[in-house]
Amino acid sequence: MTIVLADHGRMFATRGQAHELPKDDGATRTITVDATDVYMSPSFIAELLVTLVEERDYEHVLVRGARQRPAEVAKHLAEKFGFADRVEVEQPALPTT
């Protein structure tokens, strides 16, 4: 399953929105979060990881398309929360000018 955080243009993702993400049927154990063109706050990233790994029990969470700083934050938080074996952050998107 893939969740696209922004279907059109840029968006700023906040903590409360992490719980509003669509749910699957429970059979899928892998989820991809497409963060392309989304400004994610550190609290959103933390809440997103906790929601997907702890609450929804995904075995593999792939964060794709995040900008450099949010990608670094996601990697750091995954390690801090003990999710490093379940969370993968792809090479961050190149900064746009």
All heavy atoms as an XYZ file, in Angstrom:
759
protein
N       0.852     -1.174      0.000
C       0.000      0.000      0.000
C       0.894      1.232      0.000
O       1.914      1.263      0.678
C      -0.897     -0.012      1.235
C      -1.768      1.209      1.357
S      -2.868      1.040      2.792
C      -3.488      2.682      2.857
N       0.488      2.239     -0.751
C       1.208      3.505     -0.772
C       0.283      4.619     -0.321
O      -0.845      4.722     -0.796
C       1.731      3.828     -2.189
O       2.645      2.805     -2.585
C       2.442      5.172     -2.217
N       0.777      5.434      0.591
C       0.056      6.624      1.023
C       0.773      7.827      0.427
O       1.969      8.011      0.660
C       0.035      6.750      2.561
C      -0.743      5.600      3.178
C      -0.540      8.092      2.981
C      -0.694      5.567      4.681
N       0.066      8.627     -0.339
C       0.628      9.845     -0.919
C       0.176     10.994     -0.035
O      -1.019     11.281      0.068
C       0.151     10.045     -2.377
C       0.732     11.326     -2.949
C       0.525      8.845     -3.233
N       1.147     11.641      0.612
C       0.795     12.707      1.549
C       0.242     13.946      0.859
O      -0.549     14.666      1.425
C       2.004     13.076      2.415
C       2.498     11.974      3.348
C       3.698     12.477      4.144
C       1.400     11.509      4.283
N       0.661     14.191     -0.343
C       0.154     15.361     -1.071
C      -0.130     14.958     -2.507
O       0.780     14.612     -3.241
C       1.167     16.495     -1.036
N      -1.386     14.979     -2.877
C      -1.741     14.636     -4.244
C      -1.493     15.797     -5.200
O      -1.213     15.587     -6.363
C      -3.201     14.204     -4.336
C      -3.428     12.848     -3.693
O      -2.508     12.011     -3.735
O      -4.520     12.640     -3.142
N      -1.588     17.018     -4.711
C      -1.418     18.194     -5.557
C      -0.626     19.275     -4.814
O      -0.991     19.654     -3.715
C      -2.767     18.789     -5.946
C      -3.681     17.786     -6.561
N      -3.486     17.288     -7.816
C      -4.766     17.156     -6.073
C      -4.442     16.413     -8.090
N      -5.230     16.310     -7.037
N       0.419     19.748     -5.438
C       1.184     20.857     -4.868
C       1.862     20.533     -3.560
O       2.050     19.384     -3.188
N       2.211     21.553     -2.842
C       2.920     21.402     -1.580
C       1.941     21.418     -0.415
O       0.890     22.005     -0.477
C       3.933     22.515     -1.417
C       4.982     22.504     -2.490
C       6.030     23.574     -2.211
N       6.897     23.740     -3.341
C       7.937     22.980     -3.607
N       8.228     21.983     -2.824
N       8.683     23.203     -4.653
N       2.372     20.765      0.661
C       1.538     20.656      1.845
C       2.446     20.632      3.067
O       3.565     20.157      2.997
C       0.751     19.347      1.751
C      -0.083     19.023      2.932
S      -0.809     17.379      2.681
C      -0.676     16.754      4.330
N       1.960     21.108      4.165
C       2.694     21.020      5.424
C       1.971     20.017      6.307
O       0.788     20.180      6.594
C       2.771     22.381      6.120
C       3.649     22.368      7.329
C       5.022     22.494      7.204
C       3.106     22.201      8.583
C       5.850     22.455      8.318
C       3.925     22.167      9.703
C       5.291     22.292      9.574
N       2.649     18.964      6.687
C       2.046     17.903      7.489
C       2.311     18.144      8.964
O       3.452     18.357      9.364
C       2.593     16.552      7.067
N       1.258     18.094      9.757
C       1.377     18.310     11.192
C       1.015     17.035     11.954
O       0.422     16.107     11.406
C       0.471     19.459     11.658
O      -0.878     19.139     11.314
C       0.879     20.777     11.005
N       1.335     17.030     13.220
C       1.209     15.849     14.066
C      -0.168     15.187     14.014
O      -0.281     13.976     13.860
C       1.547     16.254     15.497
C       1.533     15.120     16.455
C       1.934     15.595     17.816
N       1.843     14.487     18.755
C       2.092     14.601     20.020
N       2.450     15.757     20.518
N       1.992     13.576     20.813
N      -1.211     15.967     14.132
C      -2.562     15.408     14.142
C      -2.925     14.676     12.869
O      -3.738     13.747     12.883
N      -2.332     15.059     11.770
C      -2.650     14.442     10.487
C      -2.108     13.022     10.366
O      -2.565     12.260      9.520
C      -2.120     15.300      9.339
C      -2.838     16.630      9.241
C      -2.151     17.597      8.296
O      -0.931     17.640      8.223
N      -2.944     18.367      7.589
N      -1.176     12.644     11.204
C      -0.613     11.294     11.146
C      -1.679     10.237     11.429
O      -1.639      9.148     10.879
C       0.546     11.154     12.129
N      -2.645     10.555     12.276
C      -3.702      9.595     12.614
C      -4.815      9.580     11.570
O      -5.648      8.685     11.580
C      -4.291      9.916     13.992
C      -3.309      9.700     15.086
N      -2.987      8.448     15.563
C      -2.552     10.570     15.793
C      -2.082      8.565     16.515
N      -1.803      9.840     16.675
N      -4.835     10.581     10.683
C      -5.884     10.677      9.671
C      -5.535      9.923      8.387
O      -6.322      9.925      7.446
C      -6.139     12.152      9.340
C      -6.628     12.950     10.517
C      -6.654     14.447     10.255
O      -6.406     14.860      9.113
O      -6.925     15.195     11.202
N      -4.384      9.282      8.351
C      -3.976      8.570      7.151
C      -4.900      7.378      6.908
O      -5.390      6.763      7.854
C      -2.535      8.083      7.289
C      -1.495      9.185      7.454
C      -0.126      8.574      7.706
C      -1.460     10.066      6.227
N      -5.128      7.047      5.633
C      -6.022      5.923      5.338
C      -5.478      4.611      5.892
O      -4.266      4.424      5.993
C      -6.074      5.893      3.807
C      -4.987      6.777      3.324
C      -4.571      7.656      4.441
N      -6.380      3.728      6.245
C      -6.003      2.408      6.761
C      -6.250      1.367      5.681
O      -7.131      1.515      4.843
C      -6.833      2.072      7.998
C      -6.573      2.998      9.151
C      -7.389      2.620     10.353
C      -7.121      3.590     11.494
N      -7.888      3.278     12.684
N      -5.475      0.297      5.727
C      -5.685     -0.798      4.783
C      -6.520     -1.891      5.453
O      -6.996     -1.728      6.567
C      -4.357     -1.331      4.255
C      -3.535     -2.012      5.334
O      -3.993     -2.092      6.488
O      -2.426     -2.456      5.029
N      -6.646     -3.006      4.787
C      -7.463     -4.109      5.300
C      -6.768     -4.946      6.373
O      -7.331     -5.888      6.899
C      -7.894     -5.017      4.155
C      -6.708     -5.631      3.422
O      -5.555     -5.478      3.876
O      -6.946     -6.258      2.377
N      -5.524     -4.613      6.674
C      -4.787     -5.343      7.702
C      -3.939     -6.479      7.164
O      -3.116     -7.017      7.876
N      -4.136     -6.840      5.914
C      -3.362     -7.936      5.331
C      -1.990     -7.475      4.853
O      -1.057     -8.265      4.787
C      -4.131     -8.554      4.164
N      -1.876     -6.212      4.522
C      -0.621     -5.670      4.022
C       0.331     -5.417      5.178
O      -0.039     -4.780      6.153
C      -0.866     -4.352      3.255
O      -1.838     -4.587      2.254
C       0.403     -3.825      2.642
N       1.550     -5.887      5.081
C       2.528     -5.714      6.148
C       3.579     -4.680      5.789
O       4.446     -4.369      6.590
C       3.214     -7.039      6.474
C       2.271     -8.143      6.880
C       1.257     -7.879      8.018
N       1.579     -6.875      8.974
C       0.721     -5.940      9.410
N      -0.510     -5.891      8.970
N       1.090     -5.048     10.286
N       3.525     -4.181      4.548
C       4.471     -3.176      4.074
C       3.695     -1.958      3.620
O       2.657     -2.082      2.970
C       5.298     -3.729      2.894
O       6.036     -4.857      3.347
C       6.258     -2.683      2.368
N       4.213     -0.780      3.947
C       3.563      0.451      3.514
C       4.627      1.437      3.041
O       5.716      1.514      3.612
C       2.704      1.063      4.638
C       1.866      2.216      4.093
C       3.558      1.494      5.820
C       0.696      2.577      4.981
N       4.306      2.158      1.988
C       5.179      3.207      1.465
C       4.501      4.539      1.712
O       3.317      4.704      1.420
C       5.419      3.020     -0.046
O       6.057      1.757     -0.249
C       6.305      4.128     -0.599
N       5.258      5.489      2.242
C       4.754      6.840      2.458
C       5.473      7.740      1.467
O       6.689      7.913      1.552
C       5.015      7.313      3.904
C       4.532      8.744      4.094
C       4.361      6.371      4.902
N       4.728      8.279      0.517
C       5.284      9.189     -0.476
C       5.195     10.600      0.082
O       4.123     11.169      0.198
C       4.520      9.081     -1.790
C       5.112      9.937     -2.897
O       5.930     10.840     -2.602
O       4.751      9.712     -4.064
N       6.349     11.161      0.442
C       6.415     12.483      1.067
C       6.876     13.566      0.094
O       7.296     14.637      0.517
C       7.347     12.430      2.267
N       6.777     13.299     -1.191
C       7.208     14.246     -2.208
C       6.451     15.558     -2.074
O       5.223     15.567     -1.978
C       6.988     13.654     -3.617
O       7.668     12.400     -3.692
C       7.510     14.582     -4.691
N       7.187     16.668     -2.054
C       6.626     18.016     -1.969
C       5.827     18.282     -0.704
O       4.914     19.092     -0.691
C       5.771     18.346     -3.195
C       6.604     18.509     -4.442
O       7.769     18.943     -4.320
O       6.108     18.205     -5.535
N       6.159     17.587      0.365
C       5.476     17.787      1.636
C       6.486     18.282      2.663
O       7.566     17.715      2.806
C       4.824     16.473      2.135
C       4.199     16.672      3.503
C       3.787     15.995      1.139
N       6.130     19.324      3.358
C       6.948     19.830      4.460
C       6.456     19.131      5.716
O       5.327     19.337      6.141
C       6.813     21.342      4.590
C       7.409     22.065      3.412
C       6.627     22.417      2.322
C       8.757     22.372      3.386
C       7.181     23.067      1.227
C       9.324     23.022      2.299
C       8.526     23.366      1.231
O       9.066     24.005      0.152
N       7.303     18.266      6.293
C       6.912     17.482      7.454
C       7.595     18.007      8.709
O       8.812     18.113      8.751
C       7.301     16.013      7.247
C       6.663     15.369      6.051
S       7.050     13.610      5.919
C       8.810     13.658      5.608
N       6.803     18.303      9.721
C       7.374     18.730     10.987
C       7.957     17.508     11.690
O       7.508     16.379     11.467
C       6.299     19.378     11.868
O       5.362     18.399     12.282
N       8.960     17.714     12.547
C       9.505     16.581     13.303
C       8.438     15.850     14.125
O       8.468     14.633     14.233
C      10.574     17.217     14.189
C      11.027     18.399     13.403
C       9.760     18.925     12.753
N       7.486     16.603     14.678
C       6.442     15.942     15.469
C       5.533     15.090     14.579
O       5.061     14.035     15.004
C       5.625     16.967     16.264
O       4.949     17.861     15.402
N       5.290     15.527     13.337
C       4.517     14.704     12.400
C       5.259     13.413     12.097
O       4.674     12.337     12.087
C       4.247     15.458     11.094
C       3.663     14.563     10.018
C       2.320     14.243     10.025
C       4.470     14.034      9.031
C       1.783     13.406      9.054
C       3.951     13.199      8.050
C       2.596     12.891      8.065
N       6.559     13.521     11.831
C       7.357     12.336     11.509
C       7.326     11.354     12.673
O       7.126     10.153     12.474
C       8.801     12.724     11.148
C       8.817     13.605      9.885
C       9.664     11.489     10.951
C      10.137     14.291      9.621
N       7.491     11.854     13.894
C       7.456     10.989     15.075
C       6.101     10.301     15.188
O       6.020      9.083     15.387
C       7.746     11.797     16.332
N       5.050     11.070     15.064
C       3.699     10.514     15.178
C       3.405      9.527     14.050
O       2.779      8.486     14.261
C       2.674     11.650     15.169
C       1.352     11.286     15.770
C       1.420     11.049     17.271
O       2.267     11.640     17.957
O       0.601     10.238     17.752
N       3.891      9.821     12.849
C       3.713      8.941     11.704
C       4.359      7.575     11.959
O       3.737      6.532     11.765
C       4.321      9.582     10.453
C       4.316      8.742      9.184
C       2.906      8.657      8.621
C       5.259      9.330      8.154
N       5.605      7.594     12.413
C       6.316      6.348     12.668
C       5.648      5.530     13.777
O       5.469      4.322     13.643
C       7.780      6.622     13.001
C       8.612      7.255     11.884
C      10.044      7.475     12.357
C       8.582      6.424     10.620
N       5.267      6.184     14.845
C       4.605      5.488     15.949
C       3.266      4.917     15.487
O       2.926      3.771     15.786
C       4.422      6.423     17.165
C       3.493      5.804     18.207
C       5.768      6.751     17.786
N       2.504      5.704     14.729
C       1.207      5.239     14.241
C       1.364      4.018     13.346
O       0.658      3.019     13.510
C       0.489      6.365     13.463
O       0.235      7.456     14.357
C      -0.823      5.883     12.872
N       2.300      4.076     12.402
C       2.437      2.982     11.441
C       3.101      1.742     12.020
O       2.693      0.627     11.717
C       3.201      3.473     10.205
C       2.494      4.560      9.389
C       3.373      5.002      8.236
C       1.136      4.092      8.890
N       4.112      1.932     12.874
C       4.845      0.779     13.401
C       4.175      0.203     14.649
O       3.941     -1.008     14.725
C       6.318      1.144     13.692
C       7.045     -0.002     14.363
C       7.031      1.546     12.408
N       3.854      1.032     15.615
C       3.297      0.517     16.871
C       1.795      0.269     16.793
O       1.328     -0.799     17.170
C       3.587      1.480     18.024
C       5.001      1.415     18.511
C       5.226      2.228     19.774
O       4.303      2.936     20.233
O       6.338      2.148     20.302
N       1.047      1.249     16.325
C      -0.409      1.125     16.353
C      -0.947      0.235     15.238
O      -1.853     -0.556     15.464
C      -1.060      2.506     16.285
C      -0.777      3.350     17.513
C      -1.353      4.745     17.421
O      -2.221      5.000     16.565
O      -0.915      5.600     18.219
N      -0.397      0.393     14.033
C      -0.913     -0.384     12.891
C      -0.053     -1.610     12.583
O      -0.391     -2.393     11.715
C      -1.046      0.512     11.670
C      -2.051      1.646     11.934
C      -2.353      2.410     10.706
N      -3.198      3.554     11.015
C      -3.542      4.461     10.136
N      -3.128      4.370      8.884
N      -4.305      5.484     10.489
N       1.052     -1.752     13.279
C       1.912     -2.938     13.244
C       2.446     -3.310     11.860
O       2.525     -4.483     11.508
C       1.175     -4.128     13.862
C       2.136     -5.240     14.268
O       3.286     -4.925     14.633
O       1.740     -6.410     14.195
N       2.843     -2.308     11.073
C       3.479     -2.604      9.793
C       4.876     -3.162     10.049
O       5.601     -2.669     10.912
C       3.580     -1.351      8.919
C       2.273     -0.990      8.270
C       1.484      0.029      8.776
C       1.828     -1.676      7.148
C       0.281      0.348      8.191
C       0.617     -1.358      6.559
C      -0.148     -0.340      7.076
O      -1.350     -0.024      6.491
N       5.252     -4.172      9.299
C       6.573     -4.774      9.428
C       7.642     -3.957      8.703
O       8.807     -3.991      9.086
C       6.556     -6.202      8.890
C       5.731     -7.133      9.734
C       5.640     -8.522      9.137
O       6.311     -8.815      8.134
O       4.867     -9.326      9.687
N       7.243     -3.271      7.637
C       8.194     -2.473      6.862
C       7.521     -1.178      6.427
O       6.482     -1.198      5.775
C       8.672     -3.254      5.638
C       9.713     -2.526      4.860
N       9.485     -2.043      3.604
C      10.993     -2.178      5.165
C      10.585     -1.443      3.156
N      11.507     -1.512      4.094
N       8.119     -0.050      6.829
C       7.641      1.273      6.445
C       8.732      1.919      5.609
O       9.867      2.064      6.062
C       7.338      2.150      7.686
C       6.931      3.557      7.276
C       6.266      1.497      8.550
N       8.387      2.296      4.385
C       9.324      2.965      3.489
C       8.888      4.407      3.318
O       7.760      4.673      2.901
C       9.360      2.267      2.125
C      10.154      2.964      1.021
C      11.631      3.060      1.392
C       9.969      2.239     -0.294
N       9.766      5.339      3.676
C       9.502      6.763      3.476
C      10.253      7.177      2.225
O      11.474      7.046      2.155
C       9.943      7.606      4.691
C       9.688      9.079      4.444
C       9.239      7.124      5.952
N       9.529      7.690      1.252
C      10.096      8.019     -0.057
C       9.837      9.497     -0.379
O       8.780     10.016     -0.095
C       9.415      7.140     -1.104
C       9.718      7.485     -2.523
C       8.991      6.580     -3.479
N       9.591      5.255     -3.355
C       8.972      4.135     -3.630
N       7.732      4.137     -4.038
N       9.592      2.982     -3.502
N      10.832     10.137     -0.975
C      10.655     11.487     -1.504
C      10.764     12.617     -0.500
O      10.511     13.767     -0.845
N      11.137     12.312      0.736
C      11.257     13.372      1.743
C      12.463     14.257      1.435
O      13.458     13.798      0.890
C      11.403     12.765      3.132
N      12.367     15.492      1.804
C      13.504     16.400      1.658
C      14.611     15.956      2.612
O      14.393     15.126      3.492
C      13.064     17.828      1.962
C      12.059     18.331      0.955
C      11.584     19.716      1.331
N      10.658     20.204      0.340
C      11.017     20.759     -0.812
N      12.279     20.909     -1.102
N      10.114     21.168     -1.676
N      15.779     16.529      2.445
C      16.955     16.064      3.181
C      16.767     16.110      4.699
O      17.016     15.123      5.384
C      18.188     16.866      2.781
C      19.447     16.357      3.468
C      20.708     17.038      2.989
O      20.681     17.822      2.049
N      21.806     16.748      3.627
N      16.362     17.232      5.244
C      16.248     17.351      6.704
C      15.175     16.426      7.275
O      15.436     15.703      8.246
C      15.993     18.806      7.107
C      15.924     19.019      8.592
C      17.263     18.738      9.268
N      17.113     18.880     10.700
C      17.639     18.063     11.595
N      18.392     17.068     11.224
N      17.442     18.252     12.870
N      13.955     16.387      6.717
C      12.971     15.428      7.243
C      13.429     13.972      7.101
O      13.122     13.140      7.960
C      11.722     15.696      6.406
C      11.871     17.096      5.946
C      13.340     17.287      5.747
N      14.163     13.661      6.043
C      14.681     12.299      5.877
C      15.656     11.972      7.002
O      15.619     10.875      7.574
C      15.353     12.148      4.514
N      16.517     12.926      7.341
C      17.454     12.728      8.445
C      16.713     12.555      9.769
O      17.079     11.710     10.589
C      18.424     13.909      8.535
C      19.386     13.996      7.373
C      20.170     15.304      7.342
O      19.925     16.194      8.192
O      21.016     15.452      6.444
N      15.683     13.368      9.970
C      14.878     13.273     11.199
C      14.204     11.906     11.274
O      14.191     11.270     12.328
C      13.838     14.419     11.263
C      12.840     14.187     12.392
C      14.538     15.759     11.438
N      13.650     11.430     10.162
C      12.980     10.128     10.140
C      13.953      9.011     10.488
O      13.625      8.110     11.280
C      12.338      9.889      8.781
N      15.151      9.055      9.939
C      16.155      8.033     10.257
C      16.518      8.081     11.739
O      16.608      7.049     12.405
C      17.411      8.246      9.410
C      17.253      7.846      7.967
C      18.540      8.097      7.213
C      18.368      7.847      5.733
N      19.604      8.120      4.980
N      16.753      9.282     12.249
C      17.118      9.452     13.660
C      16.010      8.934     14.584
O      16.277      8.199     15.542
C      17.409     10.928     13.946
C      17.567     11.226     15.402
N      18.703     10.909     16.107
C      16.710     11.790     16.291
C      18.540     11.270     17.375
N      17.342     11.802     17.510
N      14.768      9.310     14.291
C      13.660      8.893     15.148
C      13.427      7.384     15.075
O      13.106      6.766     16.094
C      12.388      9.655     14.782
C      12.400     11.144     15.144
C      11.158     11.833     14.609
C      12.520     11.341     16.656
N      13.597      6.805     13.906
C      13.441      5.352     13.774
C      14.444      4.635     14.679
O      14.101      3.664     15.365
C      13.611      4.926     12.321
N      15.668      5.130     14.704
C      16.685      4.544     15.579
C      16.351      4.789     17.046
O      16.432      3.877     17.867
C      18.058      5.116     15.236
C      18.584      4.643     13.896
C      19.898      5.298     13.505
O      20.537      5.947     14.367
O      20.279      5.157     12.334
N      15.960      6.011     17.353
C      15.653      6.378     18.737
C      14.497      5.557     19.300
O      14.524      5.141     20.454
C      15.307      7.868     18.811
C      14.968      8.361     20.188
C      14.670      9.842     20.195
C      14.262     10.301     21.574
N      13.973     11.732     21.611
N      13.473      5.313     18.485
C      12.295      4.570     18.930
C      12.480      3.052     18.848
O      11.597      2.304     19.227
C      11.073      4.950     18.095
C      10.620      6.376     18.252
C       9.904      6.986     17.228
C      10.891      7.119     19.380
C       9.467      8.294     17.343
C      10.460      8.430     19.514
C       9.740      9.019     18.494
N      13.618      2.611     18.294
C      13.849      1.186     18.156
C      13.177      0.566     16.939
O      12.921     -0.629     16.900
N      12.884      1.393     15.942
C      12.201      0.942     14.729
C      13.154      0.789     13.551
O      12.711      0.578     12.425
C      11.123      1.938     14.294
C      10.046      2.236     15.302
C       9.331      3.411     15.219
C       9.735      1.348     16.320
C       8.322      3.707     16.114
C       8.726      1.630     17.226
C       8.018      2.817     17.129
N      14.450      0.920     13.762
C      15.408      0.955     12.646
C      15.309     -0.273     11.747
O      15.548     -0.172     10.542
C      16.830      1.122     13.172
N      14.931     -1.399     12.313
C      14.816     -2.613     11.505
C      13.509     -2.668     10.713
O      13.353     -3.512      9.833
C      14.929     -3.854     12.392
C      13.855     -3.919     13.458
O      13.358     -2.860     13.898
O      13.499     -5.044     13.866
N      12.583     -1.745     10.986
C      11.282     -1.755     10.310
C      11.034     -0.520      9.453
O      10.065     -0.493      8.692
C      10.173     -1.885     11.348
C      10.257     -3.225     12.057
C       9.324     -3.339     13.215
N       7.934     -3.391     12.803
C       6.931     -3.512     13.663
N       7.168     -3.628     14.951
N       5.695     -3.536     13.242
N      11.878      0.496      9.601
C      11.695      1.747      8.851
C      12.879      1.955      7.920
O      14.036      1.884      8.340
C      11.559      2.955      9.805
C      11.490      4.263      9.029
C      10.328      2.792     10.692
N      12.577      2.242      6.674
C      13.594      2.546      5.667
C      13.284      3.926      5.092
O      12.140      4.225      4.762
C      13.552      1.495      4.560
C      14.507      1.754      3.434
C      14.359      0.735      2.309
O      13.559     -0.206      2.429
O      15.043      0.923      1.291
N      14.304      4.740      4.992
C      14.147      6.066      4.401
C      15.011      6.102      3.149
O      16.227      5.942      3.232
C      14.565      7.182      5.384
C      14.362      8.553      4.753
C      13.781      7.062      6.687
N      14.349      6.283      2.005
C      15.094      6.336      0.753
C      15.938      7.592      0.697
O      15.680      8.565      1.408
C      14.133      6.331     -0.439
C      13.622      4.965     -0.791
C      12.900      4.958     -2.112
O      12.602      6.032     -2.675
O      12.601      3.853     -2.576
N      16.901      7.572     -0.190
C      17.732      8.742     -0.429
C      16.834      9.965     -0.527
O      15.861      9.950     -1.262
C      18.526      8.564     -1.733
C      19.406      9.718     -2.101
C      20.553      9.911     -1.127
O      21.053      8.961     -0.557
N      20.957     11.135     -0.923
N      17.116     10.998      0.232
C      16.229     12.166      0.214
C      16.196     12.838     -1.163
O      17.132     12.750     -1.932
C      16.825     13.100      1.264
C      18.179     12.588      1.540
C      18.229     11.151      1.143
N      15.080     13.491     -1.393
C      14.922     14.243     -2.632
C      15.922     15.385     -2.661
O      16.328     15.911     -1.626
C      13.503     14.801     -2.708
N      16.332     15.767     -3.829
C      17.250     16.893     -3.967
C      16.504     18.177     -3.647
O      15.333     18.312     -3.976
C      17.797     16.965     -5.397
C      18.669     15.776     -5.816
C      19.028     15.903     -7.277
C      19.902     15.685     -4.969
N      17.187     19.114     -2.979
C      16.526     20.377     -2.682
C      16.168     21.111     -3.960
O      16.915     21.063     -4.935
C      17.557     21.162     -1.855
C      18.806     20.365     -1.866
C      18.539     19.054     -2.514
N      15.008     21.746     -3.956
C      14.602     22.511     -5.117
C      14.943     23.971     -4.913
O      15.002     24.459     -3.803
C      13.089     22.378     -5.374
O      12.393     22.794     -4.194
C      12.727     20.942     -5.692
N      15.174     24.661     -6.009
C      15.527     26.086     -5.904
C      14.399     26.945     -6.376
O      13.473     26.527     -6.972
C      16.777     26.396     -6.741
O      16.538     25.983     -8.082
C      17.984     25.697     -6.165
